[in-house]
Amino acid sequence: MACRSGARMNCKEFEHRIPEFLNQTLDYRYMEAFREHMENCDSCREELTIQFLVTEGIKHLEDDGDFDLDAELGRLLEQNNKNLRFHQFRLSSRRYMITTALILVGMALIFQFG
Protein backbone atom coordinates (compact mmCIF):
# COMPACT_ATOMS: atom_id res chain seq x y z
CA MET A 1 0.00 0.00 0.00
CA ALA A 2 1.27 3.45 -0.88
CA CYS A 3 0.71 5.40 2.28
CA ARG A 4 2.03 8.92 2.74
CA SER A 5 0.53 9.18 6.18
CA GLY A 6 2.84 9.83 9.07
CA ALA A 7 -0.19 9.51 11.34
CA ARG A 8 -0.56 7.72 14.62
CA MET A 9 -2.56 4.95 12.94
CA ASN A 10 -1.08 2.60 10.35
CA CYS A 11 -2.91 1.11 7.36
CA LYS A 12 -3.50 -2.28 8.99
CA GLU A 13 -5.13 -0.74 12.06
CA PHE A 14 -7.14 1.65 9.88
CA GLU A 15 -8.56 -1.22 7.82
CA HIS A 16 -9.33 -3.15 11.00
CA ARG A 17 -11.34 -0.18 12.32
CA ILE A 18 -13.36 0.52 9.15
CA PRO A 19 -16.36 -1.63 10.21
CA GLU A 20 -16.47 0.16 13.57
CA PHE A 21 -16.41 3.51 11.78
CA LEU A 22 -19.17 2.49 9.36
CA ASN A 23 -21.32 1.19 12.23
CA GLN A 24 -20.60 4.39 14.18
CA THR A 25 -19.14 2.37 17.04
CA LEU A 26 -15.53 3.53 16.64
CA ASP A 27 -14.16 4.39 20.08
CA TYR A 28 -13.34 8.06 20.55
CA ARG A 29 -9.77 7.13 21.44
CA TYR A 30 -9.23 6.12 17.80
CA MET A 31 -11.50 8.55 15.99
CA GLU A 32 -9.06 11.42 15.49
CA ALA A 33 -6.24 9.13 14.36
CA PHE A 34 -8.66 7.33 12.03
CA ARG A 35 -9.75 10.62 10.41
CA GLU A 36 -6.17 11.86 10.16
CA HIS A 37 -5.04 8.64 8.49
CA MET A 38 -8.00 8.68 6.08
CA GLU A 39 -7.15 12.23 5.00
CA ASN A 40 -3.51 11.34 4.32
CA CYS A 41 -3.68 7.84 2.85
CA ASP A 42 -5.24 7.40 -0.58
CA SER A 43 -5.23 3.61 -0.36
CA CYS A 44 -7.07 3.52 2.94
CA ARG A 45 -9.55 6.19 1.83
CA GLU A 46 -10.28 4.02 -1.22
CA GLU A 47 -10.71 0.95 1.02
CA LEU A 48 -13.13 2.87 3.23
CA THR A 49 -15.11 3.94 0.16
CA ILE A 50 -15.26 0.36 -1.12
CA GLN A 51 -16.41 -1.06 2.20
CA PHE A 52 -18.94 1.75 2.57
CA LEU A 53 -20.28 1.07 -0.92
CA VAL A 54 -20.60 -2.63 -0.20
CA THR A 55 -22.36 -2.26 3.15
CA GLU A 56 -24.55 0.76 2.44
CA GLY A 57 -24.97 0.38 -1.30
CA ILE A 58 -26.52 -3.06 -1.00
CA LYS A 59 -29.01 -1.78 1.60
CA HIS A 60 -30.09 1.07 -0.68
CA LEU A 61 -30.28 -1.12 -3.77
CA GLU A 62 -32.67 -3.45 -1.94
CA ASP A 63 -34.79 -0.50 -0.83
CA ASP A 64 -35.14 1.77 -3.84
CA GLY A 65 -32.01 1.55 -5.96
CA ASP A 66 -31.19 5.24 -5.43
CA PHE A 67 -27.79 5.82 -3.86
CA ASP A 68 -25.38 8.75 -3.93
CA LEU A 69 -22.14 7.31 -2.56
CA ASP A 70 -20.37 10.63 -2.09
CA ALA A 71 -23.32 12.31 -0.35
CA GLU A 72 -23.96 9.34 1.97
CA LEU A 73 -20.30 8.97 2.89
CA GLY A 74 -20.09 12.73 3.36
CA ARG A 75 -23.01 12.58 5.81
CA LEU A 76 -21.32 9.79 7.74
CA LEU A 77 -18.05 11.73 7.89
CA GLU A 78 -19.84 14.88 9.02
CA GLN A 79 -21.65 12.95 11.75
CA ASN A 80 -18.29 11.55 12.82
CA ASN A 81 -16.87 15.09 12.96
CA LYS A 82 -19.76 16.23 15.16
CA ASN A 83 -19.29 13.27 17.49
CA LEU A 84 -15.56 13.93 17.72
CA ARG A 85 -16.03 17.65 18.44
CA PHE A 86 -18.63 16.85 21.11
CA HIS A 87 -16.33 14.33 22.75
CA GLN A 88 -13.41 16.77 22.68
CA PHE A 89 -15.64 19.45 24.24
CA ARG A 90 -16.66 17.05 27.00
CA LEU A 91 -13.02 16.20 27.71
CA SER A 92 -12.07 19.88 27.81
CA SER A 93 -15.00 20.68 30.10
CA ARG A 94 -14.08 17.84 32.41
CA ARG A 95 -10.47 19.01 32.62
CA TYR A 96 -11.63 22.57 33.33
CA MET A 97 -13.96 21.40 36.09
CA ILE A 98 -11.28 19.24 37.71
CA THR A 99 -8.74 22.07 37.55
CA THR A 100 -11.24 24.50 39.08
CA ALA A 101 -12.10 22.05 41.85
CA LEU A 102 -8.42 21.51 42.67
CA ILE A 103 -7.82 25.26 42.81
CA LEU A 104 -10.80 25.71 45.13
CA VAL A 105 -9.64 22.88 47.40
CA GLY A 106 -6.14 24.38 47.45
CA MET A 107 -7.52 27.82 48.34
CA ALA A 108 -9.68 26.32 51.09
CA LEU A 109 -6.66 24.54 52.56
CA ILE A 110 -4.59 27.73 52.43
CA PHE A 111 -7.31 29.72 54.20
CA GLN A 112 -7.86 27.03 56.78
CA PHE A 113 -4.21 26.30 57.60
CA GLY A 114 -2.50 29.44 56.36
Order of alpha helices (4+ residues) and beta strands (2+ residues): alpha-alpha-alpha-alpha-alpha
